[in-house]
Amino acid sequence: MTFEEMWRDLLPVGRDARTGGYRRFAWNAADLECRAWFREQAEARGLRYETDRNGNQWAVHGDLAAGDAVVTGSHLDSVPDGGAYDGPLGVISSFAAYDGLLARGADFHRPFAIVNFGDEEGARFGVACVGSRLAAGVLSPEQARELRDADGVRLPDAMAAAGYDPERIGADPELLGRIGAFVELHVEQGRHLVDVDSAVGVASAIWPHGRWRFDFHGEANHAGTTRLVDRRDPMLTYATTVLAARKKARLAGAVATFGKVAVEPNGTNAIASLVRGWLDSRAPEEEVLDQVVTEIERAARERAERDGTSVDVTRESYTPVVEFAGGLRDRIADRLGGAPVLPTGAGHDAGILSATLPTAMVFVRNPTGVSHSPAESAETADCLAGVDALTDVLADLLSDKEATA
């Protein structure tokens, strides 16, 4: 199948007819349909299909046990009402690039594989990059087994219901030790490539980022009969904290977002007893990120004292700054004719794996600059340019008999 045919084939899966966005959440029906699609693509090309101990999918050419494998791929899950390109563009481009390698008669001096990492977005269980974090030992099996979705379903139970054995999850150094280089293609989540008028670019680094859960506790009461002076309303504390997060981030040159909220008892005519908000914050440097989150938490506690409420803060995930392997990054940029090199504030599986093995990223231009939204887009010509670029990079790496650090 061509790139365009694969794109049309996958496009309807998990798409909400009302919003136009995607709801491919870890281990739900849409995610399983995407996984079936991946397997079909692998087997149609005669690639050996495998799933690892953490449910990540692999399409393999050659023998990974030989080591120094060249691997590419991304993910197929989405954020709630996400766009079509975030993740799937990388997976579809990987299969198209493999087709291109065969058409060119490329030398496969090293093993080759395409991977679909599971639960990259963390939309269902709250932690991003679960598949790669487990494999790299960044997320322990014990931590993973305690993850629950909004309905209280545990991650192991969701995996088991989908036919995977959750007892096997955990660090996989043997598998990762067989990889000499991992290159992830991804739609750009920003407008840098638009501004420099380039179809493709190369990632230099990923900003440090994390997720924190703020639990604002108050007192449930009647919205119509409780005097304002008698209220202990956690919604006020939450609202003030949202505004504080914007201000603290702006002053520090960072970003901070409360994008998810849950309220109890969640009644129109009731004062809330609990407001639970999730903060996502990112910054160019770890010290700046720590400072911003500390100031947001301080602002929340100061406001809570005035409102007669209380605040508990839990860090649910954290990824330090990622500087992509210079040798591999620079080699790819040179191979692509001096393609622009740019940092990103978005997290990726390549970033998680960077501490374990040489990784790099290729970005494809996004004309709107919008991501995690149905408005996310890329021109077909730019996507095909991305496939060509990825094919060039993979051909170069596969022609080597040694890994590139």
C-alpha positions as a LaTeX table, in Angstrom:
\begin{tabular}{lrrr}
\hline
Residue & $x$ (\AA) & $y$ (\AA) & $z$ (\AA) \\
\hline
Met1 & 0.00 & 0.00 & 0.00 \\
Thr2 & 1.15 & 3.54 & $-0.73$ \\
Phe3 & 1.38 & 6.26 & 1.91 \\
Glu4 & $-1.92$ & 7.72 & 0.73 \\
Glu5 & $-3.65$ & 4.33 & 0.83 \\
Met6 & $-2.43$ & 3.58 & 4.34 \\
Trp7 & $-3.51$ & 7.05 & 5.45 \\
Arg8 & $-7.03$ & 6.59 & 4.08 \\
Asp9 & $-7.23$ & 3.13 & 5.64 \\
Leu10 & $-6.36$ & 4.29 & 9.16 \\
Leu11 & $-8.07$ & 7.70 & 9.05 \\
Pro12 & $-11.59$ & 6.63 & 10.18 \\
Val13 & $-10.45$ & 4.51 & 13.13 \\
Gly14 & $-11.45$ & 6.06 & 16.44 \\
Arg15 & $-12.71$ & 9.29 & 14.90 \\
Asp16 & $-15.62$ & 10.99 & 16.64 \\
Ala17 & $-18.25$ & 12.03 & 14.09 \\
Arg18 & $-19.35$ & 15.00 & 16.18 \\
Thr19 & $-15.99$ & 16.63 & 16.92 \\
Gly20 & $-13.84$ & 15.25 & 14.12 \\
Gly21 & $-11.21$ & 14.40 & 16.72 \\
Tyr22 & $-9.78$ & 11.03 & 17.70 \\
Arg23 & $-10.36$ & 8.94 & 20.82 \\
Arg24 & $-7.81$ & 6.19 & 20.44 \\
Phe25 & $-7.10$ & 5.55 & 24.11 \\
Ala26 & $-4.86$ & 2.79 & 25.45 \\
Trp27 & $-6.46$ & $-0.64$ & 25.11 \\
Asn28 & $-9.91$ & 0.65 & 24.06 \\
Ala29 & $-11.69$ & $-0.64$ & 20.96 \\
Ala30 & $-10.21$ & 2.02 & 18.66 \\
Asp31 & $-6.71$ & 1.35 & 19.95 \\
Leu32 & $-7.13$ & $-2.38$ & 19.35 \\
Glu33 & $-8.31$ & $-1.66$ & 15.80 \\
Cys34 & $-5.17$ & 0.42 & 15.27 \\
Arg35 & $-3.08$ & $-2.43$ & 16.62 \\
Ala36 & $-4.77$ & $-4.84$ & 14.22 \\
Trp37 & $-3.98$ & $-2.44$ & 11.38 \\
Phe38 & $-0.30$ & $-2.38$ & 12.40 \\
Arg39 & $-0.13$ & $-6.15$ & 12.38 \\
Glu40 & $-1.77$ & $-6.31$ & 8.97 \\
Gln41 & 0.75 & $-3.86$ & 7.55 \\
Ala42 & 3.65 & $-5.85$ & 8.98 \\
Glu43 & 2.44 & $-9.21$ & 7.72 \\
Ala44 & 1.53 & $-7.83$ & 4.28 \\
Arg45 & 5.20 & $-6.92$ & 3.87 \\
Gly46 & 6.56 & $-10.20$ & 5.17 \\
Leu47 & 7.91 & $-8.54$ & 8.29 \\
Arg48 & 7.99 & $-10.62$ & 11.45 \\
Tyr49 & 5.30 & $-9.38$ & 13.82 \\
Glu50 & 5.99 & $-9.38$ & 17.58 \\
Thr51 & 4.70 & $-7.78$ & 20.76 \\
Asp52 & 7.13 & $-7.20$ & 23.60 \\
Arg53 & 6.48 & $-7.72$ & 27.30 \\
Asn54 & 4.91 & $-4.26$ & 27.59 \\
Gly55 & 2.50 & $-4.58$ & 24.67 \\
Asn56 & 4.56 & $-2.50$ & 22.23 \\
Gln57 & 4.22 & $-3.78$ & 18.67 \\
Trp58 & 7.17 & $-4.59$ & 16.39 \\
Ala59 & 7.53 & $-5.31$ & 12.67 \\
Val60 & 11.00 & $-6.79$ & 12.16 \\
His61 & 13.29 & $-7.30$ & 9.16 \\
Gly62 & 16.24 & $-9.52$ & 10.01 \\
Asp63 & 17.31 & $-10.75$ & 13.44 \\
Leu64 & 17.16 & $-8.22$ & 16.28 \\
Ala65 & 19.35 & $-10.54$ & 18.35 \\
Ala66 & 22.24 & $-9.61$ & 16.08 \\
Gly67 & 22.23 & $-6.18$ & 17.73 \\
Asp68 & 22.82 & $-2.60$ & 16.52 \\
Ala69 & 19.37 & $-2.58$ & 14.92 \\
Val70 & 17.99 & 0.50 & 13.20 \\
Val71 & 14.46 & 1.18 & 14.49 \\
Thr72 & 11.85 & 3.72 & 13.50 \\
Gly73 & 8.19 & 4.27 & 14.42 \\
Ser74 & 6.00 & 6.23 & 16.79 \\
His75 & 2.54 & 5.64 & 18.33 \\
Leu76 & $-1.09$ & 5.23 & 17.25 \\
Asp77 & $-3.03$ & 6.37 & 20.34 \\
Ser78 & $-4.38$ & 9.90 & 20.78 \\
Val79 & $-5.34$ & 12.54 & 23.30 \\
Pro80 & $-9.08$ & 13.17 & 23.73 \\
Asp81 & $-10.33$ & 14.61 & 20.44 \\
Gly82 & $-6.78$ & 14.73 & 19.14 \\
Gly83 & $-5.65$ & 15.23 & 15.56 \\
Ala84 & $-4.95$ & 12.63 & 12.91 \\
Tyr85 & $-1.20$ & 13.24 & 12.57 \\
Asp86 & 0.25 & 13.09 & 16.08 \\
Gly87 & 1.75 & 9.59 & 16.18 \\
Pro88 & 0.13 & 7.88 & 13.18 \\
Leu89 & 2.10 & 10.03 & 10.73 \\
Gly90 & 5.29 & 8.51 & 12.13 \\
Val91 & 4.04 & 4.92 & 11.96 \\
Ile92 & 2.58 & 5.20 & 8.45 \\
Ser93 & 5.72 & 6.98 & 7.24 \\
Ser94 & 7.84 & 4.18 & 8.70 \\
Phe95 & 6.05 & 1.53 & 6.63 \\
Ala96 & 6.24 & 3.78 & 3.56 \\
Ala97 & 9.96 & 4.32 & 4.17 \\
Tyr98 & 10.50 & 0.55 & 4.40 \\
Asp99 & 8.77 & 0.20 & 1.03 \\
Gly100 & 11.09 & 2.89 & $-0.28$ \\
Leu101 & 14.15 & 1.10 & 1.04 \\
Leu102 & 13.15 & $-2.06$ & $-0.81$ \\
Ala103 & 12.42 & $-0.12$ & $-4.00$ \\
Arg104 & 15.90 & 1.42 & $-3.81$ \\
Gly105 & 17.55 & $-1.93$ & $-3.21$ \\
Ala106 & 18.99 & $-0.60$ & 0.06 \\
Asp107 & 21.63 & $-2.60$ & 1.92 \\
Phe108 & 20.33 & $-4.03$ & 5.20 \\
His109 & 23.67 & $-4.49$ & 6.94 \\
Arg110 & 21.89 & $-4.12$ & 10.27 \\
Pro111 & 18.55 & $-5.47$ & 11.54 \\
Phe112 & 15.59 & $-3.15$ & 11.01 \\
Ala113 & 12.27 & $-2.72$ & 12.82 \\
Ile114 & 9.19 & $-0.52$ & 12.97 \\
Val115 & 7.59 & $-0.02$ & 16.38 \\
Asn116 & 4.25 & 1.20 & 17.68 \\
Phe117 & 4.75 & 2.23 & 21.30 \\
Gly118 & 1.65 & 1.78 & 23.46 \\
Asp119 & $-0.11$ & 4.52 & 25.43 \\
Glu120 & 2.21 & 7.35 & 24.42 \\
Glu121 & $-0.31$ & 10.09 & 25.13 \\
Gly122 & $-1.39$ & 8.83 & 28.56 \\
Ala123 & $-4.95$ & 9.94 & 27.86 \\
Arg124 & $-6.58$ & 7.02 & 29.66 \\
Phe125 & $-4.31$ & 6.30 & 32.64 \\
Gly126 & $-2.71$ & 9.70 & 33.18 \\
Val127 & 0.95 & 8.86 & 32.53 \\
Ala128 & 2.48 & 9.55 & 29.13 \\
Cys129 & 4.73 & 7.12 & 27.22 \\
Val130 & 3.76 & 4.10 & 29.32 \\
Gly131 & 5.07 & 1.56 & 26.80 \\
Ser132 & 8.50 & 3.15 & 26.40 \\
Arg133 & 8.76 & 4.14 & 30.09 \\
Leu134 & 8.15 & 0.53 & 31.13 \\
Ala135 & 10.67 & $-0.79$ & 28.62 \\
Ala136 & 13.31 & 1.71 & 29.73 \\
Gly137 & 12.68 & 1.04 & 33.43 \\
Val138 & 11.54 & 4.63 & 34.02 \\
Leu139 & 8.10 & 3.39 & 35.13 \\
Ser140 & 8.14 & 0.39 & 37.47 \\
Pro141 & 5.69 & $-2.51$ & 37.12 \\
Glu142 & 4.38 & $-1.69$ & 40.59 \\
Gln143 & 3.63 & 1.90 & 39.60 \\
Ala144 & 2.02 & 0.81 & 36.34 \\
Arg145 & $-0.24$ & $-1.71$ & 38.07 \\
Glu146 & $-1.66$ & 1.06 & 40.26 \\
Leu147 & $-2.71$ & 3.23 & 37.32 \\
Arg148 & $-6.48$ & 3.60 & 36.89 \\
Asp149 & $-8.67$ & 5.34 & 34.34 \\
Ala150 & $-11.58$ & 7.67 & 35.10 \\
Asp151 & $-13.90$ & 4.68 & 35.55 \\
Gly152 & $-11.57$ & 3.00 & 38.03 \\
Val153 & $-10.34$ & 0.35 & 35.57 \\
Arg154 & $-6.77$ & $-0.69$ & 36.36 \\
Leu155 & $-4.16$ & $-0.76$ & 33.61 \\
Pro156 & $-3.45$ & $-4.49$ & 34.11 \\
Asp157 & $-7.14$ & $-5.30$ & 33.80 \\
Ala158 & $-7.41$ & $-3.29$ & 30.58 \\
Met159 & $-4.41$ & $-5.11$ & 29.14 \\
Ala160 & $-5.78$ & $-8.50$ & 30.16 \\
Ala161 & $-9.18$ & $-7.74$ & 28.62 \\
Ala162 & $-7.37$ & $-6.99$ & 25.35 \\
Gly163 & $-5.56$ & $-10.33$ & 25.47 \\
Tyr164 & $-2.17$ & $-9.21$ & 26.82 \\
Asp165 & $-0.46$ & $-10.60$ & 29.91 \\
Pro166 & 0.07 & $-7.75$ & 32.43 \\
Glu167 & 2.25 & $-9.96$ & 34.62 \\
Arg168 & 5.07 & $-9.60$ & 32.07 \\
Ile169 & 5.34 & $-5.79$ & 32.13 \\
Gly170 & 8.62 & $-4.27$ & 33.19 \\
Ala171 & 12.07 & $-3.09$ & 32.12 \\
Asp172 & 13.35 & $-4.73$ & 28.95 \\
Pro173 & 17.10 & $-4.00$ & 28.76 \\
Glu174 & 17.72 & $-7.02$ & 26.55 \\
Leu175 & 15.39 & $-5.68$ & 23.84 \\
Leu176 & 16.59 & $-2.09$ & 24.04 \\
Gly177 & 20.19 & $-3.28$ & 24.12 \\
Arg178 & 19.74 & $-4.67$ & 20.62 \\
Ile179 & 18.93 & $-1.23$ & 19.18 \\
Gly180 & 21.76 & 0.85 & 17.76 \\
Ala181 & 19.63 & 3.84 & 16.69 \\
Phe182 & 15.99 & 4.91 & 16.98 \\
Val183 & 14.63 & 7.60 & 14.65 \\
Glu184 & 11.08 & 8.88 & 15.21 \\
Leu185 & 9.26 & 10.92 & 12.59 \\
His186 & 6.56 & 13.22 & 13.95 \\
Val187 & 4.40 & 16.10 & 12.82 \\
Glu188 & 5.77 & 19.34 & 14.25 \\
Gln189 & 3.70 & 20.61 & 17.15 \\
Gly190 & 4.38 & 24.26 & 16.48 \\
Arg191 & 5.15 & 26.69 & 13.65 \\
His192 & 8.96 & 26.78 & 13.45 \\
Leu193 & 9.11 & 24.95 & 10.11 \\
Val194 & 6.42 & 27.24 & 8.72 \\
Asp195 & 8.43 & 30.29 & 9.74 \\
Val196 & 11.65 & 28.98 & 8.15 \\
Asp197 & 9.79 & 27.59 & 5.10 \\
Ser198 & 11.05 & 24.01 & 5.39 \\
Ala199 & 9.06 & 20.79 & 4.89 \\
Val200 & 11.19 & 18.85 & 7.39 \\
Gly201 & 13.41 & 19.53 & 10.38 \\
Val202 & 15.47 & 17.72 & 12.98 \\
Ala203 & 14.95 & 17.85 & 16.75 \\
Ser204 & 17.77 & 19.23 & 18.88 \\
Ala205 & 16.19 & 18.71 & 22.31 \\
Ile206 & 12.97 & 18.20 & 24.27 \\
Trp207 & 12.10 & 20.60 & 27.05 \\
Pro208 & 11.79 & 19.09 & 30.54 \\
His209 & 8.15 & 18.54 & 31.40 \\
Gly210 & 5.82 & 16.91 & 33.88 \\
Arg211 & 2.30 & 16.45 & 35.16 \\
Trp212 & 1.09 & 17.36 & 38.63 \\
Arg213 & $-2.31$ & 16.62 & 40.20 \\
Phe214 & $-3.73$ & 19.36 & 42.42 \\
Asp215 & $-6.49$ & 18.24 & 44.80 \\
Phe216 & $-8.41$ & 21.25 & 46.16 \\
His217 & $-10.52$ & 20.22 & 49.18 \\
Gly218 & $-13.45$ & 22.26 & 50.44 \\
Glu219 & $-16.94$ & 21.78 & 51.86 \\
Ala220 & $-19.97$ & 20.74 & 49.85 \\
Asn221 & $-22.95$ & 22.98 & 50.44 \\
His222 & $-26.07$ & 24.49 & 48.86 \\
Ala223 & $-25.37$ & 27.00 & 46.09 \\
Gly224 & $-28.52$ & 28.98 & 46.83 \\
Thr225 & $-28.65$ & 29.15 & 50.62 \\
Thr226 & $-24.99$ & 29.34 & 51.71 \\
Arg227 & $-23.77$ & 32.89 & 52.26 \\
Leu228 & $-20.60$ & 33.80 & 50.41 \\
Val229 & $-18.83$ & 34.52 & 53.67 \\
Asp230 & $-19.67$ & 31.02 & 54.96 \\
Arg231 & $-18.37$ & 29.11 & 51.95 \\
Arg232 & $-15.29$ & 26.92 & 51.72 \\
Asp233 & $-15.34$ & 26.70 & 47.95 \\
Pro234 & $-12.40$ & 24.85 & 46.34 \\
Met235 & $-13.48$ & 26.10 & 42.92 \\
Leu236 & $-12.31$ & 29.58 & 43.86 \\
Thr237 & $-8.92$ & 28.23 & 44.90 \\
Tyr238 & $-8.67$ & 26.24 & 41.70 \\
Ala239 & $-9.64$ & 29.21 & 39.50 \\
Thr240 & $-7.09$ & 31.48 & 41.15 \\
Thr241 & $-4.42$ & 28.80 & 40.73 \\
Val242 & $-5.17$ & 28.54 & 37.00 \\
Leu243 & $-4.58$ & 32.28 & 36.63 \\
Ala244 & $-1.44$ & 32.09 & 38.74 \\
Ala245 & $-0.08$ & 29.30 & 36.56 \\
Arg246 & $-0.44$ & 31.45 & 33.45 \\
Lys247 & 1.31 & 34.40 & 35.10 \\
Lys248 & 4.19 & 32.38 & 36.61 \\
Ala249 & 4.83 & 30.61 & 33.31 \\
Arg250 & 4.75 & 33.83 & 31.29 \\
Leu251 & 7.26 & 35.54 & 33.56 \\
Ala252 & 9.63 & 32.57 & 33.41 \\
Gly253 & 9.44 & 31.92 & 29.67 \\
Ala254 & 7.78 & 28.56 & 30.33 \\
Val255 & 4.32 & 27.09 & 29.71 \\
Ala256 & 1.79 & 25.82 & 32.25 \\
Thr257 & $-1.65$ & 24.43 & 31.54 \\
Phe258 & $-4.54$ & 23.12 & 33.60 \\
Gly259 & $-6.18$ & 21.13 & 30.84 \\
Lys260 & $-8.12$ & 18.52 & 32.79 \\
Val261 & $-10.44$ & 18.97 & 35.77 \\
Ala262 & $-12.77$ & 16.74 & 37.79 \\
Val263 & $-15.32$ & 18.08 & 40.27 \\
Glu264 & $-17.23$ & 16.44 & 43.12 \\
Pro265 & $-20.17$ & 16.29 & 43.56 \\
Asn266 & $-20.35$ & 18.11 & 40.21 \\
Gly267 & $-23.83$ & 19.54 & 40.66 \\
Thr268 & $-25.05$ & 22.79 & 39.13 \\
Asn269 & $-26.64$ & 23.91 & 42.38 \\
Ala270 & $-23.95$ & 22.59 & 44.71 \\
Ile271 & $-20.73$ & 24.04 & 46.04 \\
Ala272 & $-17.96$ & 21.55 & 45.28 \\
Ser273 & $-16.29$ & 19.48 & 47.97 \\
Leu274 & $-13.34$ & 18.58 & 45.72 \\
Val275 & $-11.84$ & 20.06 & 42.59 \\
Arg276 & $-9.08$ & 17.98 & 41.08 \\
Gly277 & $-7.00$ & 19.68 & 38.39 \\
Trp278 & $-4.05$ & 18.37 & 36.40 \\
Leu279 & $-1.19$ & 20.74 & 35.64 \\
Asp280 & 1.06 & 20.20 & 32.65 \\
Ser281 & 4.15 & 22.41 & 32.73 \\
Arg282 & 7.23 & 22.64 & 30.52 \\
Ala283 & 10.27 & 24.92 & 30.35 \\
Pro284 & 13.59 & 25.29 & 28.51 \\
Glu285 & 15.55 & 24.25 & 31.61 \\
Glu286 & 14.84 & 21.97 & 34.57 \\
Glu287 & 15.63 & 24.71 & 37.09 \\
Val288 & 13.07 & 26.99 & 35.47 \\
Leu289 & 10.44 & 24.24 & 35.45 \\
Asp290 & 11.02 & 23.47 & 39.13 \\
Gln291 & 10.75 & 27.16 & 39.96 \\
Val292 & 7.51 & 27.62 & 38.04 \\
Val293 & 5.78 & 24.61 & 39.60 \\
Thr294 & 6.98 & 25.60 & 43.08 \\
Glu295 & 5.54 & 29.10 & 42.63 \\
Ile296 & 2.24 & 27.75 & 41.32 \\
Glu297 & 1.95 & 25.45 & 44.32 \\
Arg298 & 2.80 & 28.32 & 46.67 \\
Ala299 & 0.12 & 30.49 & 45.08 \\
Ala300 & $-2.42$ & 27.67 & 45.47 \\
Arg301 & $-1.64$ & 27.20 & 49.17 \\
Glu302 & $-1.76$ & 30.93 & 49.89 \\
Arg303 & $-5.16$ & 31.22 & 48.22 \\
Ala304 & $-6.41$ & 28.08 & 49.97 \\
Glu305 & $-5.62$ & 29.63 & 53.34 \\
Arg306 & $-7.81$ & 32.64 & 52.47 \\
Asp307 & $-10.61$ & 30.45 & 51.09 \\
Gly308 & $-10.70$ & 28.03 & 54.02 \\
Thr309 & $-9.75$ & 25.17 & 51.72 \\
Ser310 & $-6.71$ & 22.90 & 51.44 \\
Val311 & $-4.48$ & 21.66 & 48.63 \\
Asp312 & $-2.61$ & 18.40 & 48.07 \\
Val313 & $-0.13$ & 18.23 & 45.18 \\
Thr314 & 1.09 & 14.96 & 43.64 \\
Arg315 & 3.68 & 14.73 & 40.88 \\
Glu316 & 2.40 & 12.02 & 38.54 \\
Ser317 & 5.17 & 12.09 & 35.93 \\
Tyr318 & 8.36 & 13.96 & 35.14 \\
Thr319 & 10.78 & 13.87 & 32.23 \\
Pro320 & 14.08 & 15.76 & 32.47 \\
Val321 & 15.55 & 17.72 & 29.58 \\
Val322 & 16.50 & 15.56 & 26.60 \\
Glu323 & 19.48 & 16.48 & 24.44 \\
Phe324 & 19.39 & 14.18 & 21.44 \\
Ala325 & 22.59 & 12.29 & 20.64 \\
Gly326 & 24.77 & 14.85 & 18.89 \\
Gly327 & 26.46 & 12.46 & 16.48 \\
Leu328 & 23.22 & 10.92 & 15.27 \\
Arg329 & 21.33 & 14.24 & 15.23 \\
Asp330 & 24.05 & 16.05 & 13.27 \\
Arg331 & 24.48 & 13.17 & 10.85 \\
Ile332 & 20.75 & 13.23 & 10.08 \\
Ala333 & 20.71 & 17.02 & 9.64 \\
Asp334 & 23.65 & 16.77 & 7.22 \\
Arg335 & 22.01 & 13.89 & 5.38 \\
Leu336 & 18.92 & 16.05 & 4.91 \\
Gly337 & 20.90 & 18.87 & 3.34 \\
Gly338 & 21.23 & 21.11 & 6.35 \\
Ala339 & 17.63 & 20.76 & 7.53 \\
Pro340 & 16.74 & 23.19 & 10.34 \\
Val341 & 17.42 & 21.93 & 13.85 \\
Leu342 & 14.87 & 22.94 & 16.47 \\
Pro343 & 13.87 & 22.17 & 20.07 \\
Thr344 & 10.38 & 21.08 & 21.06 \\
Gly345 & 8.25 & 21.35 & 24.15 \\
Ala346 & 6.38 & 18.12 & 23.37 \\
Gly347 & 7.35 & 14.79 & 24.93 \\
His348 & 7.96 & 11.70 & 22.81 \\
Asp349 & 8.98 & 8.05 & 23.12 \\
Ala350 & 12.30 & 9.02 & 21.51 \\
Gly351 & 12.92 & 11.28 & 24.49 \\
Ile352 & 12.22 & 8.51 & 26.98 \\
Leu353 & 14.62 & 6.15 & 25.19 \\
Ser354 & 17.36 & 8.76 & 24.76 \\
Ala355 & 18.98 & 7.92 & 28.10 \\
Thr356 & 19.32 & 4.29 & 27.04 \\
Leu357 & 20.24 & 4.40 & 23.34 \\
Pro358 & 20.99 & 6.88 & 20.51 \\
Thr359 & 17.74 & 8.53 & 19.40 \\
Ala360 & 16.75 & 11.29 & 16.99 \\
Met361 & 13.60 & 12.89 & 15.61 \\
Val362 & 12.54 & 14.19 & 12.20 \\
Phe363 & 9.69 & 16.71 & 12.11 \\
Val364 & 7.22 & 17.36 & 9.29 \\
Arg365 & 5.79 & 20.86 & 8.80 \\
Asn366 & 2.41 & 21.62 & 10.31 \\
Pro367 & 0.86 & 24.62 & 8.48 \\
Thr368 & $-1.52$ & 25.51 & 11.30 \\
Gly369 & 0.95 & 24.94 & 14.12 \\
Val370 & $-2.00$ & 23.40 & 16.01 \\
Ser371 & $-1.70$ & 20.00 & 17.67 \\
His372 & $-3.76$ & 17.85 & 20.05 \\
Ser373 & $-6.78$ & 19.14 & 18.15 \\
Pro374 & $-8.77$ & 18.20 & 15.03 \\
Ala375 & $-7.20$ & 21.29 & 13.41 \\
Glu376 & $-3.81$ & 19.56 & 13.40 \\
Ser377 & $-2.69$ & 19.06 & 9.80 \\
Ala378 & 0.06 & 18.52 & 7.28 \\
Glu379 & 0.12 & 18.86 & 3.49 \\
Thr380 & 0.42 & 15.60 & 1.56 \\
Ala381 & 3.48 & 16.95 & $-0.25$ \\
Asp382 & 5.19 & 17.64 & 3.07 \\
Cys383 & 4.25 & 14.19 & 4.38 \\
Leu384 & 5.80 & 12.59 & 1.30 \\
Ala385 & 8.87 & 14.78 & 1.77 \\
Gly386 & 9.03 & 13.41 & 5.30 \\
Val387 & 8.84 & 9.84 & 3.98 \\
Asp388 & 11.67 & 10.57 & 1.55 \\
Ala389 & 13.74 & 12.14 & 4.31 \\
Leu390 & 13.15 & 9.19 & 6.63 \\
Thr391 & 14.02 & 6.77 & 3.85 \\
Asp392 & 17.30 & 8.63 & 3.23 \\
Val393 & 18.17 & 8.57 & 6.91 \\
Leu394 & 17.34 & 4.89 & 7.35 \\
Ala395 & 19.26 & 3.91 & 4.21 \\
Asp396 & 22.30 & 5.77 & 5.51 \\
Leu397 & 22.13 & 4.10 & 8.93 \\
Leu398 & 21.43 & 0.62 & 7.53 \\
Ser399 & 24.46 & 0.85 & 5.27 \\
Asp400 & 26.67 & 1.01 & 8.39 \\
Lys401 & 27.88 & $-2.05$ & 10.22 \\
Glu402 & 28.20 & $-0.15$ & 13.50 \\
Ala403 & 25.82 & 2.00 & 15.50 \\
Thr404 & 26.07 & 5.77 & 15.48 \\
Ala405 & 26.32 & 7.37 & 18.94 \\
\hline
\end{tabular}
